[in-house]
Structure formats: structure tokens, C-alpha cells
């Protein structure tokens, strides 16, 4: 499970609570917060280095997560 959001995310507090609940249930959670970026910053990745770097970091983390679970059998 992953969450990437800008600091001005409208449901920021709800997202944090949801992530805490998932972690409490043993779900591996990747969490990224980009304090200088607005909600929906993905659409600016082609225009702003900060947005592009944030998107790349999240993609790398998801890739690593998928690689780490590739050898585990499906439930």
C-alpha cells in the first residue's frame, strides 16, 4: 500500500489515520509527504523538477516493494 501526497492534500488527516490503521493490522505501508507541493502535483512532473523528483522517488519505492514481494506466494 502506498500514499504519496502534497502537503495541501484535502484529506491529509484522514489519510494519516488510515495509514496508521493499516500499519496496526500489519500492512506494509509506504508513505510520502511532499510539504512543498500542492494536491495533484503529479500533473506538474513534466514542468517542475520538484514534482518530477517526488514522482520518481515514489515510483522507485513502489518498484522496490513489488520486487520484494515477487517471490512470495499469493494468499
GUGUSE-908686 format. One record per residue: residue in one letter; y, x negated, z of N, C-alpha, C in turn. Coordinates in pm, 1 decimal. Layout:
<dogus>
<dogu rest="A" n_north="Y" n_east="X" n_up="Z" ca_north="Y" ca_east="X" ca_up="Z" c_north="Y" c_east="X" c_up="Z"/>
...
</dogus>
This chain:
<dogus>
<dogu rest="X" n_north="-117.5" n_east="-85.9" n_up="0.0" ca_north="0.0" ca_east="0.0" ca_up="0.0" c_north="122.3" c_east="-89.3" c_up="0.0"/>
<dogu rest="X" n_north="222.4" n_east="-52.9" n_up="-71.8" ca_north="342.6" ca_east="-134.1" ca_up="-76.7" c_north="468.1" c_east="-50.3" c_up="-74.1"/>
<dogu rest="X" n_north="572.5" n_east="-111.4" n_up="-26.8" ca_north="701.2" ca_east="-44.4" ca_up="-25.0" c_north="807.9" c_east="-147.8" c_up="-57.5"/>
<dogu rest="X" n_north="886.6" n_east="-116.8" n_up="-154.1" ca_north="999.3" ca_east="-200.3" ca_up="-189.9" c_north="1118.5" c_east="-108.9" c_up="-199.4"/>
<dogu rest="X" n_north="1224.7" n_east="-143.2" n_up="-130.8" ca_north="1339.3" ca_east="-53.6" ca_up="-133.9" c_north="1467.3" c_east="-129.1" c_up="-110.8"/>
<dogu rest="X" n_north="1571.1" n_east="-70.9" n_up="-162.0" ca_north="1703.7" ca_east="-122.5" ca_up="-135.8" c_north="1751.7" c_east="-73.4" c_up="0.1"/>
<dogu rest="X" n_north="1849.7" n_east="-139.3" n_up="52.7" ca_north="1898.1" ca_east="-105.6" ca_up="187.1" c_north="1954.5" c_east="36.6" c_up="193.3"/>
<dogu rest="X" n_north="2011.2" n_east="85.3" n_up="86.1" ca_north="2071.9" ca_east="218.3" ca_up="88.8" c_north="1971.3" c_east="327.1" c_up="51.1"/>
<dogu rest="X" n_north="1843.7" n_east="298.3" n_up="67.3" ca_north="1738.0" ca_east="396.0" ca_up="38.4" c_north="1761.7" c_east="522.7" c_up="121.7"/>
<dogu rest="X" n_north="1767.8" n_east="637.9" n_up="59.6" ca_north="1797.0" ca_east="761.6" ca_up="132.2" c_north="1695.2" c_east="795.5" c_up="242.2"/>
<dogu rest="X" n_north="1570.8" n_east="756.3" n_up="223.0" ca_north="1468.1" ca_east="789.1" ca_up="323.1" c_north="1420.4" c_east="663.2" c_up="395.6"/>
<dogu rest="X" n_north="1510.6" n_east="570.0" n_up="417.4" ca_north="1476.8" ca_east="441.3" ca_up="479.1" c_north="1403.9" c_east="456.2" c_up="611.7"/>
<dogu rest="X" n_north="1457.0" n_east="535.9" n_up="702.1" ca_north="1395.4" ca_east="550.1" ca_up="834.0" c_north="1258.5" c_east="616.6" c_up="825.0"/>
<dogu rest="X" n_north="1245.3" n_east="717.2" n_up="739.9" ca_north="1115.9" ca_east="782.0" ca_up="720.3" c_north="1013.4" c_east="685.0" c_up="662.5"/>
<dogu rest="X" n_north="1057.4" n_east="600.2" n_up="571.3" ca_north="966.7" ca_east="501.4" ca_up="511.4" c_north="917.1" c_east="404.1" c_up="617.0"/>
<dogu rest="X" n_north="1004.7" n_east="360.8" n_up="705.6" ca_north="961.8" ca_east="270.0" ca_up="813.2" c_north="859.8" c_east="336.5" c_up="904.2"/>
<dogu rest="X" n_north="883.0" n_east="459.9" n_up="941.1" ca_north="787.8" ca_east="531.6" ca_up="1026.6" c_north="652.7" c_east="547.8" c_up="957.8"/>
<dogu rest="X" n_north="655.2" n_east="579.9" n_up="829.1" ca_north="532.2" ca_east="595.9" ca_up="753.2" c_north="454.4" c_east="464.3" c_up="748.7"/>
<dogu rest="X" n_north="524.9" n_east="354.5" n_up="724.3" ca_north="459.3" ca_east="224.5" ca_up="718.7" c_north="399.6" c_east="187.6" c_up="854.4"/>
<dogu rest="X" n_north="469.3" n_east="217.5" n_up="962.6" ca_north="416.0" ca_east="190.2" ca_up="1096.4" c_north="288.8" c_east="270.2" c_up="1121.0"/>
<dogu rest="X" n_north="286.1" n_east="394.5" n_up="1078.6" ca_north="166.2" ca_east="477.3" ca_up="1094.8" c_north="49.3" c_east="423.2" c_up="1013.0"/>
<dogu rest="X" n_north="77.1" n_east="380.5" n_up="891.5" ca_north="-29.1" ca_east="322.0" ca_up="809.1" c_north="-85.5" c_east="196.3" c_up="874.0"/>
<dogu rest="X" n_north="1.6" n_east="109.9" n_up="921.0" ca_north="-44.1" ca_east="-13.1" ca_up="986.6" c_north="-126.8" c_east="18.8" c_up="1110.7"/>
<dogu rest="X" n_north="-85.5" n_east="119.4" n_up="1185.6" ca_north="-159.4" ca_east="158.6" ca_up="1305.5" c_north="-300.9" c_east="206.1" c_up="1271.4"/>
<dogu rest="X" n_north="-319.2" n_east="256.9" n_up="1150.7" ca_north="-451.0" ca_east="303.1" ca_up="1104.5" c_north="-530.5" c_east="191.0" c_up="1037.3"/>
<dogu rest="X" n_north="-474.1" n_east="71.5" n_up="1034.1" ca_north="-544.6" ca_east="-41.8" ca_up="976.0" c_north="-523.6" c_east="-61.8" c_up="827.9"/>
<dogu rest="X" n_north="-427.9" n_east="9.2" n_up="770.1" ca_north="-398.7" ca_east="-5.7" ca_up="627.2" c_north="-312.2" c_east="-129.6" c_up="608.3"/>
<dogu rest="X" n_north="-351.3" n_east="-213.6" n_up="515.0" ca_north="-270.5" ca_east="-331.4" ca_up="484.6" c_north="-146.9" c_east="-285.5" c_up="409.3"/>
<dogu rest="X" n_north="-32.3" n_east="-321.1" n_up="461.6" ca_north="94.2" ca_east="-274.4" ca_up="404.6" c_north="181.7" c_east="-393.2" c_up="367.8"/>
<dogu rest="X" n_north="231.3" n_east="-391.5" n_up="247.2" ca_north="331.2" ca_east="-488.2" ca_up="204.7" c_north="466.0" c_east="-418.7" c_up="211.2"/>
<dogu rest="X" n_north="561.6" n_east="-482.2" n_up="274.0" ca_north="691.6" ca_east="-419.2" ca_up="291.4" c_north="800.9" c_east="-515.8" c_up="249.5"/>
<dogu rest="X" n_north="888.6" n_east="-470.4" n_up="166.0" ca_north="1001.5" ca_east="-549.5" ca_up="120.6" c_north="1128.3" c_east="-467.4" c_up="140.5"/>
<dogu rest="X" n_north="1227.7" n_east="-529.4" n_up="195.1" ca_north="1358.4" ca_east="-463.7" ca_up="203.4" c_north="1460.5" c_east="-559.3" c_up="144.6"/>
<dogu rest="X" n_north="1536.8" n_east="-510.5" n_up="54.1" ca_north="1640.2" ca_east="-590.1" ca_up="-11.2" c_north="1776.5" c_east="-539.8" c_up="34.7"/>
<dogu rest="X" n_north="1832.5" n_east="-601.9" n_up="138.5" ca_north="1954.8" ca_east="-549.6" ca_up="200.8" c_north="2078.4" c_east="-548.3" c_up="111.7"/>
<dogu rest="X" n_north="2078.0" n_east="-626.2" n_up="6.1" ca_north="2198.7" ca_east="-630.2" ca_up="-78.7" c_north="2187.2" c_east="-540.6" c_up="-201.8"/>
<dogu rest="X" n_north="2072.8" n_east="-472.9" n_up="-216.2" ca_north="2050.2" ca_east="-393.2" ca_up="-336.5" c_north="2049.8" c_east="-243.6" c_up="-306.7"/>
<dogu rest="X" n_north="2098.1" n_east="-163.5" n_up="-401.9" ca_north="2101.1" ca_east="-18.0" ca_up="-382.1" c_north="1965.5" c_east="46.2" c_up="-415.2"/>
<dogu rest="X" n_north="1953.7" n_east="171.4" n_up="-378.4" ca_north="1838.0" ca_east="250.8" ca_up="-417.5" c_north="1827.9" c_east="250.2" c_up="-570.5"/>
<dogu rest="X" n_north="1707.4" n_east="235.9" n_up="-622.0" ca_north="1689.3" ca_east="237.1" ca_up="-767.0" c_north="1724.7" c_east="106.7" c_up="-835.7"/>
<dogu rest="X" n_north="1726.4" n_east="-1.8" n_up="-760.0" ca_north="1771.1" ca_east="-128.2" ca_up="-818.6" c_north="1679.4" c_east="-181.4" c_up="-928.2"/>
<dogu rest="X" n_north="1555.6" n_east="-130.7" n_up="-936.2" ca_north="1464.2" ca_east="-176.6" ca_up="-1042.2" c_north="1527.2" c_east="-164.9" c_up="-1181.0"/>
<dogu rest="X" n_north="1603.3" n_east="-59.4" n_up="-1200.9" ca_north="1660.6" ca_east="-39.6" ca_up="-1335.0" c_north="1767.2" c_east="-142.5" c_up="-1369.9"/>
<dogu rest="X" n_north="1807.3" n_east="-223.3" n_up="-1271.1" ca_north="1907.2" ca_east="-326.1" ca_up="-1296.2" c_north="1845.9" c_east="-465.7" c_up="-1311.2"/>
<dogu rest="X" n_north="1713.0" n_east="-473.1" n_up="-1310.0" ca_north="1646.1" ca_east="-603.8" ca_up="-1316.0" c_north="1685.7" c_east="-683.5" c_up="-1440.4"/>
<dogu rest="X" n_north="1710.8" n_east="-616.4" n_up="-1549.8" ca_north="1749.6" ca_east="-687.2" ca_up="-1673.3" c_north="1896.4" c_east="-731.4" c_up="-1670.9"/>
<dogu rest="X" n_north="1972.0" n_east="-677.8" n_up="-1576.3" ca_north="2115.3" ca_east="-705.3" ca_up="-1572.6" c_north="2159.9" c_east="-794.1" c_up="-1458.2"/>
<dogu rest="X" n_north="2080.7" n_east="-798.8" n_up="-1350.7" ca_north="2123.2" ca_east="-872.2" ca_up="-1231.1" c_north="2009.2" c_east="-960.3" c_up="-1179.6"/>
<dogu rest="X" n_north="2039.7" n_east="-1088.0" n_up="-1160.4" ca_north="1938.2" ca_east="-1181.2" ca_up="-1112.3" c_north="1880.1" c_east="-1139.1" c_up="-977.8"/>
<dogu rest="X" n_north="1962.0" n_east="-1087.3" n_up="-889.1" ca_north="1913.3" ca_east="-1046.5" ca_up="-757.5" c_north="1808.4" c_east="-937.0" c_up="-770.6"/>
<dogu rest="X" n_north="1835.1" n_east="-839.4" n_up="-853.9" ca_north="1738.9" ca_east="-731.0" ca_up="-875.9" c_north="1613.8" c_east="-783.8" c_up="-945.1"/>
<dogu rest="X" n_north="1629.7" n_east="-870.8" n_up="-1041.5" ca_north="1514.8" ca_east="-928.1" ca_up="-1112.3" c_north="1428.3" c_east="-1009.7" c_up="-1017.7"/>
<dogu rest="X" n_north="1489.9" n_east="-1088.6" n_up="-930.8" ca_north="1414.4" ca_east="-1169.2" ca_up="-834.9" c_north="1339.1" c_east="-1081.7" c_up="-736.0"/>
<dogu rest="X" n_north="1400.2" n_east="-973.9" n_up="-690.4" ca_north="1334.3" ca_east="-882.0" ca_up="-597.8" c_north="1214.4" c_east="-815.7" c_up="-665.1"/>
<dogu rest="X" n_north="1231.4" n_east="-772.9" n_up="-787.6" ca_north="1121.2" ca_east="-709.8" ca_up="-861.0" c_north="1007.9" c_east="-809.2" c_up="-883.8"/>
<dogu rest="X" n_north="1041.2" n_east="-932.3" n_up="-918.3" ca_north="938.7" ca_east="-1034.9" ca_up="-940.7" c_north="863.6" c_east="-1066.3" c_up="-812.0"/>
<dogu rest="X" n_north="933.9" n_east="-1074.1" n_up="-700.9" ca_north="868.6" ca_east="-1101.4" ca_up="-571.9" c_north="768.5" c_east="-992.4" c_up="-537.5"/>
<dogu rest="X" n_north="808.1" n_east="-867.6" n_up="-559.3" ca_north="716.8" ca_east="-758.8" ca_up="-528.6" c_north="595.1" c_east="-761.1" c_up="-621.0"/>
<dogu rest="X" n_north="617.4" n_east="-786.1" n_up="-747.6" ca_north="504.6" ca_east="-792.0" ca_up="-842.4" c_north="407.4" c_east="-903.2" c_up="-805.0"/>
<dogu rest="X" n_north="458.8" n_east="-1017.7" n_up="-765.7" ca_north="372.4" ca_east="-1128.1" ca_up="-723.4" c_north="291.4" c_east="-1090.3" c_up="-600.0"/>
<dogu rest="X" n_north="354.9" n_east="-1023.7" n_up="-504.4" ca_north="285.4" ca_east="-983.0" ca_up="-382.9" c_north="176.1" c_east="-880.5" c_up="-413.9"/>
<dogu rest="X" n_north="204.4" n_east="-783.9" n_up="-499.7" ca_north="102.5" ca_east="-685.9" ca_up="-538.6" c_north="-12.5" c_east="-752.9" c_up="-612.9"/>
<dogu rest="X" n_north="21.7" n_east="-847.9" n_up="-698.3" ca_north="-81.5" ca_east="-921.1" ca_up="-770.7" c_north="-173.9" c_east="-992.7" c_up="-672.1"/>
<dogu rest="X" n_north="-116.7" n_east="-1058.7" n_up="-572.9" ca_north="-196.2" ca_east="-1127.4" ca_up="-471.2" c_north="-282.1" c_east="-1029.2" c_up="-392.6"/>
<dogu rest="X" n_north="-226.3" n_east="-914.2" n_up="-361.5" ca_north="-301.8" ca_east="-812.5" ca_up="-288.8" c_north="-421.0" c_east="-765.5" c_up="-372.0"/>
<dogu rest="X" n_north="-397.7" n_east="-739.3" n_up="-498.4" ca_north="-507.2" ca_east="-695.4" ca_up="-584.4" c_north="-614.0" c_east="-803.8" c_up="-598.4"/>
<dogu rest="X" n_north="-570.6" n_east="-928.0" n_up="-612.7" ca_north="-666.7" ca_east="-1037.8" ca_up="-622.3" c_north="-749.3" c_east="-1049.8" c_up="-495.1"/>
<dogu rest="X" n_north="-687.8" n_east="-1027.4" n_up="-380.9" ca_north="-760.0" ca_east="-1043.1" ca_up="-254.0" c_north="-861.5" c_east="-932.0" c_up="-230.2"/>
<dogu rest="X" n_north="-847.9" n_east="-821.5" n_up="-299.7" ca_north="-940.6" ca_east="-710.4" ca_up="-280.6" c_north="-1037.2" c_east="-695.1" c_up="-397.3"/>
<dogu rest="X" n_north="-1025.4" n_east="-778.0" n_up="-498.6" ca_north="-1108.0" ca_east="-763.4" ca_up="-619.8" c_north="-1256.3" c_east="-781.8" c_up="-592.6"/>
<dogu rest="X" n_north="-1290.9" n_east="-864.3" n_up="-496.8" ca_north="-1432.2" ca_east="-892.0" ca_up="-470.0" c_north="-1494.3" c_east="-796.8" c_up="-368.9"/>
<dogu rest="X" n_north="-1415.1" n_east="-708.9" n_up="-310.8" ca_north="-1469.3" ca_east="-615.7" ca_up="-212.4" c_north="-1525.3" c_east="-493.7" c_up="-283.1"/>
<dogu rest="X" n_north="-1639.2" n_east="-443.3" n_up="-234.7" ca_north="-1696.0" ca_east="-323.4" ca_up="-297.1" c_north="-1610.3" c_east="-200.3" c_up="-269.9"/>
<dogu rest="X" n_north="-1614.0" n_east="-106.8" n_up="-360.7" ca_north="-1541.0" ca_east="19.6" ca_up="-344.0" c_north="-1602.5" c_east="99.1" c_up="-229.6"/>
<dogu rest="X" n_north="-1521.4" n_east="174.8" n_up="-157.6" ca_north="-1575.6" ca_east="255.0" ca_up="-46.1" c_north="-1668.9" c_east="364.8" c_up="-92.7"/>
</dogus>
